[in-house]
Amino acid sequence: MIPYGKQSINQNDVYSVIEALKSDRITQGNKVIEFERALANYTGAKFCVVCNNGTAALHSAYAAANLGPGDEFITSPLTFVATANAGVWQGATPVFVDIDPKTGNIDPQNIESAITQKTKVIAPIDYAGRPSDYLVIKDIARKHNLMIVEDACQGLGGAYYNKKVGSITDLSVFSFHPVKSITTGEGGAILTDDEILYKKMKQFITHGVNREDFIYPLPGPWYFEMQQLGINYRLTDIQCALGISQLKRLDKFIERRREIAKNYTKELQNIDQIITPPMDTGIIQSAWHLYVVRLTKNLVSKKRRIVEELHKEGIGVQVHHVPVHTHPYYVERFGTSYGDYPKAEAFYEAAFSLPIYPTLSINDQQKVIDTLKSVIKTSSQIQ
């Protein structure tokens, strides 16, 4: 099976992990600091906090933004559930805003009408690795004194107006799951230029504990203080060693993803039954975490058959994402239902993701293309 996504591990990655395992400290050591600095340098952000997965990173960012009970946060329904879940854990209520069907990203033109006195955060998603329209979103946030928590879990390596994703918004969240731009096995990070937010998150991911800047008098060298309710979201030095090694190849990974995306578009854009994603421009450069195609209306009803036929032929296509508001938990807890966000729902009904990852061979990509063309042709002929 050719998967839709896959990690790329080389011998240098292996050596880096072995060296970390041989060191005196395999957690809370210097590799954590090194990885945080490397990510900040790469993105152009001032501060970075790494943690044990992208969901933990989202939770930490929402906590730093003081999102809590009685608050609302605006986000897209076309995302993985973690984007909304992490805010709900803070006691806040998600307010979904429909998407721009051309990109799959939240439609900035609909954000302002969703803002209420309870709104505290706007949480856009960089769908498939393509940055949202942050000039518009930042103007709205400034106008209403709101914070932006950017779910860039799919976006590391992307850029917007020549600024790297991670240095654009108040808080930018990354994931290092194996299918993402780089991997630490599991892992995440939050990037920010705000030192106060940075310190809050560093404390939050370590039980809310501080070992300096004490509130009470210091009784001795053993002392530490819990200054906020935190949690253990730490990333190990072993994982950070892998991340440091992977980050050195990030630009090559992204370059290869872009080559694959260009080839898919070249081969598929003239097929009447398929809608290909927008390509990069001088303004917006995707990280190409996903290459998402959509079926035209006459084939949407045959999507399940098409996906199943591709699976039978060894092509591991996947669907991203089941709209959050249609999951049973959100229907029962928040009263959402199918039909609430028709553009996101129509996108989901038509979309599936083709394999894209740095080690995808030319031959395997051609197999994906040829098989997809064949399955589409056969499906189009079935009444």
Secondary structure, 3 states (H helix, E strand, C coil): CECCCCCCCCHHHHHHHHHHHHCCCCECCHHHHHHHHHHHHHHCCCEEEEECCHHHHHHHHHHHCCCCCCCEEEECCCCCCHHHHHHHHCCCEEEECCECCCCCCECHHHCHHHCCCCEEEEECECHHHCCCCHHHHHHHHHHCCCEEEEECCCCCCCEECCEECCCCCCEEEEECCCCCCCCCCCCEEEEECCHHHHHHHHHHCECCEECCCCCCCCCCCCCCEECCCCCECCCEHHHHHHHHHHHCCHHHHHHHHHHHHHHHHHHHCCCCCEECCCCCCCCEECCCCCEEEEECHHHHCCHHHHHHHHHHCCECCECCCCCHHHCHHHHHHHCCCCCCCHHHHHHHHHEEEECCCCCCCHHHHHHHHHHHHHHHHHHHHCC
